[in-house]
Amino acid sequence: MSSPSSKTQILLASLVGTTIEFFDFYIFATASVLVFPSLFFPSGNPTTAALQSLATFALAFITRPIGAVLFGHYGDRVGRKATLVAALMTMGLSTILIGLLPTYGQIGLMAPLLLAICRLGQGLGLGGEWGGAVLLATENAPPGRRAWYGMFPQLGAPVGFILSTSLFLILSHELTHEEFALWGWRVPFLLSAFLVMIGLWVRLRLIETPDFRQSMERGERARIPVLSVILHYPKSLLIGLFSLLSTFVLFYLMTVFALGWGTTHLGYPRETFLFLQMAGVLCFALMIPVSARYADHRGCRESMILATVLIFIFGLTFGHVMVSGHPLLILLFFVLGFSVTGLTYGPAGTVLAELFPTPVRYTGASLAFNLAGIVGASPAPYIATKLAVTHGIGAVGGYLCVTAVLTFLALLAVKPVGEISAP
């Protein structure tokens, strides 16, 4: 059995890695709303530029399942540790390069092309990161605490968001609009280099998980893990995808769509709206451990079913709260929405990990998670913006309700097939 100090190291590695990955991911999401439309796309129609920027943001979700297959292959055959290091370096290098890119005014159409290529690299790295971090935690968890251990990499999402948003707030406050547009927006992307070095230092000190070592000793290595998942566990893959559908849609409505809508149609200064949004993200972070505790006592599936019902209810109120634009109502909107997001996000990693056996768990869980990202998160800001403009903000809530129903039905079908053994 691992020592307490190594347990702490394992949980820190799973948290630090996903924090860095999501920090990199979110600074792109924030910049795609606040900066990229004017710097990387032709001037003219602001709405068209904003939609082009959001389309670039969505590109990462195309390479996320590719990253899941690529890194999952080596994670299931070579080991979790080496694969997690490679995923982190891929994501980090792509992010640093974005901070060095010339703009549309400097090189024309090559600017959005290079931005798109770097965005694809971000997606590739994140596609391989999440599954390995979740397995690092859950495969080292003692009996009855899988959800609690599995929530540590999930905490990387709100922590990364808070770090990235805080940095943008500081830069927005200290710099003029011209300075921010000229060079200030590059700072978060370049600072990720230091975070990546910290993450590498932590992860290079890890050892393999007990489940993976035991699986190798039994000779259970899959020759081509992705084929094994598709041929032998297609139902688990589909259930995993739809189990996280509404989680992804809700999160990206609360972050990317809300930021764009609030700073344009509602007329909020970006600093004010980011501050309100960050207050909601604190609730997101607080609810993740709450949901994990509940999941360890009542079951991960039951915990997510309850959270999905709350997502549906929140969708019914979406338009009534968001449409007014009053600061207190916007704050309430973020507190409620992000709290529900935390409740569903906490046990999500453990649910997916338990759907697949050890020899294909890295690939299966990663692929399900990232396919859910393509179907749920990738189009969410674009669809929501189109719905809000053409049918009103209430239609966005209806869109969320539909995804909640699909997730509810998928969760009813969840039956764990891969038992995660205690170390």
PyMOL commands that set and color helices and strands:
alter all, ss='L'
color gray80, all
select helices_A, chain A and resi 4-34+36-39+46-77+80-98+104-107+110-138+146-174+177-184+186-203+210-217+225-232+234-243+245-264+270-298+300-322+327-345+348-353+358-377+380-391+394-412
alter helices_A, ss='H'
color red, helices_A
deselect
rebuild
show_as cartoon
